Amino acid sequence: MRLLLICRAAALFFGSCVALLDVQETLVNLVQSLSLHYNVSISLAAKFDSGEEFAAAHGCTQNITTSSLIPSGSATKPFTAVSILRLAEAGLLDLDAPISSIIDPWHARQSIPPLREIFADASIARVTSRQLISMRSGIADYNDSYMFDWTLQHPSSDYIPMHFIRDVGKQGFDFDPDTNAAYSSNGYVLAGMVLAALQNASTWKDMDQMAAMGSIDGEQLQHTLFMKQGR
């Protein structure tokens, strides 16, 4: 996972008595310790209001550097949520409108069935964008063990968003929308479809994910890429 920490004050992360010259050593030791403990590759950066930037990286099985691209997996969910909220803030999205009113016309332009035909559970008609990004839709998560086996058996193939939605559409909801909360990556796949539809992308592959995210503190992301297909 690539982590970016924007430090508003040095004391918040490193203590008020730590000199900036010691920050790099602190980062290196921290990253190496976490990487070895959790057996993962980590790239960590810290930026101070004064302009100083520090970075360190460590990988357990590869020569990971601060320039290495590391797949973020579910760490992309905050990007999706922020993009949804920014559209709502701009008055371009009603967070409490049924997602079917947004996704179905987009599907129709691609000759894809509406959500009511993809999902066996009629509860899909009541799912909103707010519920998706807050994990309160009731839509089940994908089967992690199945996906692990499928990935090993199909090393050159991609499991695309519509595959996830068609799979979960065969299942019942875990609970009625907005009555409980449970982690659901499939819910975020649908949230991504909301973004693609509002961007009027021809397909999910044509969506400009960087444009959907926009800037952070007035600056565009410079070291982040959004994967589409391929490994």
C-alpha positions as CSV (number, residue, x, y, z in Angstrom):
1,M,0.0,0.0,0.0
2,R,1.3,3.5,-0.8
3,L,0.6,5.9,2.0
4,L,0.8,9.6,1.8
5,L,0.8,11.5,5.1
6,I,0.4,15.3,4.8
7,C,1.7,16.4,8.2
8,R,0.2,19.7,9.3
9,A,2.7,19.8,12.2
10,A,5.9,17.9,12.8
11,A,4.9,17.3,16.4
12,L,1.8,15.3,15.3
13,F,3.9,12.4,14.0
14,F,7.4,12.7,15.2
15,G,7.4,14.7,18.4
16,S,8.2,18.3,18.9
17,C,11.9,17.5,19.8
18,V,12.7,15.5,16.7
19,A,14.9,17.5,14.3
20,L,14.0,17.4,10.6
21,L,17.3,15.8,9.9
22,D,16.1,12.8,12.0
23,V,12.9,12.4,10.1
24,Q,14.4,10.4,7.2
25,E,16.0,7.9,9.5
26,T,12.7,7.7,11.5
27,L,10.8,7.0,8.3
28,V,13.3,4.4,7.1
29,N,13.1,2.5,10.4
30,L,9.4,2.7,10.6
31,V,8.8,1.5,7.1
32,Q,11.2,-1.4,7.4
33,S,9.7,-2.5,10.7
34,L,6.1,-2.4,9.3
35,S,7.1,-4.2,6.1
36,L,8.8,-7.0,7.9
37,H,6.1,-7.3,10.6
38,Y,3.2,-7.5,8.1
39,N,5.1,-9.1,5.2
40,V,4.0,-6.4,2.8
41,S,5.7,-3.8,0.6
42,I,5.3,-0.2,1.9
43,S,6.1,3.2,0.6
44,L,5.6,6.1,3.0
45,A,6.0,9.8,2.6
46,A,5.7,12.8,4.9
47,K,5.4,16.5,3.8
48,F,5.6,19.4,6.2
49,D,4.0,22.8,5.8
50,S,7.5,24.3,5.6
51,G,8.0,22.4,2.4
52,E,10.4,19.6,3.5
53,E,9.5,16.2,2.0
54,F,10.7,12.8,3.2
55,A,10.1,9.3,1.8
56,A,11.1,5.7,2.4
57,A,10.1,2.3,1.1
58,H,10.8,-1.3,1.8
59,G,9.7,-4.6,0.2
60,C,10.0,-8.1,1.7
61,T,10.5,-10.0,-1.6
62,Q,11.3,-7.2,-4.1
63,N,13.6,-4.2,-4.5
64,I,10.9,-1.6,-3.7
65,T,11.9,2.0,-3.9
66,T,9.9,5.2,-3.4
67,S,9.4,5.3,-7.2
68,S,7.8,1.9,-7.3
69,L,4.2,1.6,-8.2
70,I,2.3,-0.5,-5.6
71,P,-1.3,-1.6,-6.2
72,S,-3.5,0.0,-3.6
73,G,-6.5,-2.4,-3.7
74,S,-9.2,-1.3,-1.3
75,A,-7.3,1.8,-0.4
76,T,-8.9,3.3,-3.5
77,K,-12.3,3.3,-1.8
78,P,-11.7,6.7,-0.2
79,F,-10.9,8.1,-3.7
80,T,-14.3,6.8,-4.9
81,A,-16.1,8.2,-1.8
82,V,-14.5,11.6,-2.1
83,S,-15.3,11.8,-5.8
84,I,-19.0,11.0,-5.1
85,L,-19.1,13.6,-2.3
86,R,-17.6,16.2,-4.5
87,L,-20.2,15.7,-7.1
88,A,-22.9,16.0,-4.5
89,E,-21.3,19.2,-3.1
90,A,-21.3,20.6,-6.7
91,G,-25.0,19.9,-7.0
92,L,-24.4,17.3,-9.7
93,L,-25.6,14.3,-7.6
94,D,-28.4,13.7,-5.2
95,L,-26.9,11.3,-2.6
96,D,-30.3,10.0,-1.7
97,A,-31.6,9.3,-5.2
98,P,-31.9,5.6,-6.2
99,I,-28.7,4.6,-8.1
100,S,-30.9,2.9,-10.7
101,S,-32.0,6.3,-12.0
102,I,-28.3,7.1,-12.8
103,I,-26.9,3.7,-13.7
104,D,-29.8,2.3,-15.8
105,P,-29.7,4.9,-18.6
106,W,-25.9,4.5,-18.7
107,H,-26.4,0.7,-19.0
108,A,-29.0,1.2,-21.7
109,R,-26.5,3.0,-23.9
110,Q,-24.3,0.0,-23.7
111,S,-27.1,-2.6,-24.2
112,I,-26.7,-3.8,-20.6
113,P,-29.8,-4.8,-18.6
114,P,-31.1,-2.4,-15.9
115,L,-30.2,-3.1,-12.3
116,R,-33.7,-4.6,-11.6
117,E,-32.9,-7.4,-14.1
118,I,-29.4,-8.0,-12.9
119,F,-30.4,-8.2,-9.2
120,A,-32.8,-10.9,-8.0
121,D,-33.5,-8.9,-4.9
122,A,-35.9,-6.0,-5.4
123,S,-34.2,-4.1,-2.7
124,I,-31.8,-2.8,-5.4
125,A,-34.5,-0.2,-6.3
126,R,-34.0,1.5,-2.9
127,V,-30.2,1.7,-2.9
128,T,-28.7,5.2,-3.0
129,S,-25.2,6.6,-3.5
130,R,-25.0,7.6,0.2
131,Q,-25.7,4.0,1.2
132,L,-23.0,2.6,-1.1
133,I,-20.2,4.8,0.1
134,S,-21.2,4.4,3.8
135,M,-21.4,0.6,3.5
136,R,-25.2,0.6,4.3
137,S,-26.6,-0.7,1.1
138,G,-27.1,-4.3,2.2
139,I,-25.4,-5.5,-1.0
140,A,-23.2,-8.6,-0.2
141,D,-19.4,-8.5,-0.6
142,Y,-17.7,-10.7,-3.1
143,N,-16.4,-14.2,-2.1
144,D,-12.7,-13.6,-1.3
145,S,-11.7,-17.3,-1.4
146,Y,-13.4,-17.8,-4.8
147,M,-11.7,-14.7,-6.2
148,F,-8.3,-15.9,-4.9
149,D,-8.7,-19.3,-6.6
150,W,-10.1,-17.7,-9.8
151,T,-7.1,-15.3,-10.0
152,L,-4.7,-18.2,-9.7
153,Q,-6.5,-20.2,-12.3
154,H,-6.8,-17.3,-14.8
155,P,-3.4,-15.5,-14.5
156,S,-3.9,-13.6,-17.8
157,S,-7.6,-12.6,-17.3
158,D,-9.4,-9.8,-15.6
159,Y,-12.5,-10.0,-13.4
160,I,-14.2,-6.8,-14.6
161,P,-16.8,-4.7,-12.7
162,M,-19.8,-6.2,-14.5
163,H,-18.7,-9.7,-13.5
164,F,-18.8,-8.7,-9.8
165,I,-22.2,-7.1,-10.2
166,R,-23.7,-10.1,-12.1
167,D,-22.4,-12.4,-9.4
168,V,-23.7,-10.4,-6.4
169,G,-27.0,-9.9,-8.3
170,K,-27.8,-13.6,-8.0
171,Q,-27.7,-13.3,-4.2
172,G,-30.1,-11.8,-1.7
173,F,-29.2,-8.6,0.2
174,D,-27.5,-9.1,3.6
175,F,-30.0,-6.6,5.1
176,D,-32.5,-4.0,4.0
177,P,-30.9,-0.8,2.7
178,D,-29.9,1.7,5.4
179,T,-30.9,-0.7,8.3
180,N,-27.4,-1.9,9.1
181,A,-23.8,-1.6,8.0
182,A,-21.4,-4.2,6.4
183,Y,-18.3,-4.0,4.3
184,S,-19.0,-4.4,0.6
185,S,-16.6,-4.0,-2.2
186,N,-19.4,-4.7,-4.6
187,G,-21.2,-1.6,-3.3
188,Y,-18.1,0.4,-4.3
189,V,-18.1,-1.1,-7.8
190,L,-21.6,0.3,-8.1
191,A,-20.5,3.6,-6.8
192,G,-17.8,3.6,-9.5
193,M,-20.5,3.0,-12.0
194,V,-22.4,6.1,-10.7
195,L,-19.2,8.1,-11.3
196,A,-18.8,6.7,-14.8
197,A,-22.5,7.4,-15.7
198,L,-22.3,11.0,-14.4
199,Q,-19.1,11.5,-16.4
200,N,-21.0,10.2,-19.4
201,A,-18.2,7.7,-20.1
202,S,-18.9,5.3,-22.9
203,T,-18.0,2.3,-20.7
204,W,-16.3,1.9,-17.3
205,K,-12.9,1.5,-19.2
206,D,-13.4,5.0,-20.7
207,M,-13.9,6.7,-17.4
208,D,-11.3,9.3,-16.5
209,Q,-10.7,8.3,-12.9
210,M,-8.1,11.0,-12.2
211,A,-10.6,13.7,-13.4
212,A,-13.3,12.2,-11.2
213,M,-10.9,12.5,-8.2
214,G,-9.9,16.1,-9.0
215,S,-7.2,18.0,-7.0
216,I,-6.2,17.7,-3.4
217,D,-5.4,20.9,-1.6
218,G,-5.3,22.6,-5.1
219,E,-2.8,20.1,-6.6
220,Q,-3.3,17.2,-8.9
221,L,-2.1,13.8,-7.9
222,Q,1.4,13.3,-9.5
223,H,2.4,9.8,-8.4
224,T,-0.9,7.9,-8.6
225,L,-2.2,5.9,-11.5
226,F,-5.6,4.1,-11.8
227,M,-5.4,0.7,-13.3
228,K,-7.9,-0.5,-15.9
229,Q,-7.3,-3.9,-17.4
230,G,-4.2,-6.0,-17.5
231,R,-1.7,-7.0,-14.8
